[in-house]
Amino acid sequence: MRRLTNILVTGGAGFIGSNFIRYLFEKEGFSGTVVNADCLTYAGKEENLADVEAQFGKTVVDSGATQRYFFEKADICNRDRMERIFRQYDIDTVIHFAAESHVDRSICGPEAFIRTNVMGTQTLLDTARFYWLRKDGVLRDDVLFHQISTDEVYGSLGIDGSFTEESPYEPRSPYAASKAAADHLVMAYHYTYGLPVTISHCSNNYGPCQFPEKFLPLVISNIRDGKELPVYGDGRNIRDWIYVDDHIRAVWLIVNKGKTGGRYNISGENEWRNIDLLHKVIELTAAECGLNPLDVEKTIRFVSDRPGHDRRYALDCSKLKDELGWKQTVNFEEGLRRTVSWYVGKDKYQSVFSFSIR
């Protein structure tokens, strides 16, 4: 049985990580401790978890409650810091969200992606391996290292079909290659050293707290602020969208019940061409902001496509459904309305970018 008591969440101040941490503390029956290790680069914000900090962090000690949330500003590449965190908090579970994740940034500067996504993952794996080693030289079996991966490691699809967990890796950007390398390291530590691991691959997430270089917060913020709406190429690239709450529920299910050494695809089963999704977002955001959608449509600008832009991603998540009983719960229309409403009211997330994403 996995302990799941003292959980290290890397990158917990970012979009998906912060939503995951909040989910744990809202979940009935979870009584463990969460340590959020994040170096707070451009995409990580402590205020994403201000409510969790207020209720479960250091401020609760003064009221006599037990602190269950701890924040550590730390670089996952720093072996000494990772070792201290494992010792200080007696970590028994790692849920590894921390990553450089923006494809355009990886094209302009791949080195940072190799450092964080590959070397950082290796540092965490090695720290876990040594900390979880019993005195008899055998690794504990009540612990788990869970790797958050992406559909992009599989490469690009044609108009038909979906990637399964058995599909070969064929990454086509420095970002995807760095995540593929990290996945291979995770499985190598499992087969070579016996480290208990699981991996999940997810399609495009959307929801609150996402950094505005990504497609949906970018276009919502630009519509709100009267800026142009740049679209790569012909806008017909296809992505599969999942609301962040459904993703994190799947991760928690995998961490609790997934087979050790298992890989699981998480999908919204909700494919949209970029240009069609943009028209839908214009409709919803214009209504939220009191704008004329026809005027907003005139601000669409098609721009030069990015190098190696994958045409389509799609994941087959039947293994997750059949083996663990997971299913999506958030209707896309409702999830999109929630997302639009959240970003329209968030000036601090105002976009400063002039390019379109993914």
Helices and strands as residue ranges (DSSP letters): E 6-10, H 15-26, E 33-38, G 46-49, H 50-56, G 58-63, E 69-73, H 79-89, E 93-96, H 103-108, H 110-113, I 114-120, H 121-131, E 144-150, G 151-154, H 174-193, E 197-202, E 204-206, H 215-224, E 229-232, E 238-243, H 244-257, E 263-266, E 271-273, H 274-289, H 293-297, E 300-303, H 318-324, H 332-344, G 347-349
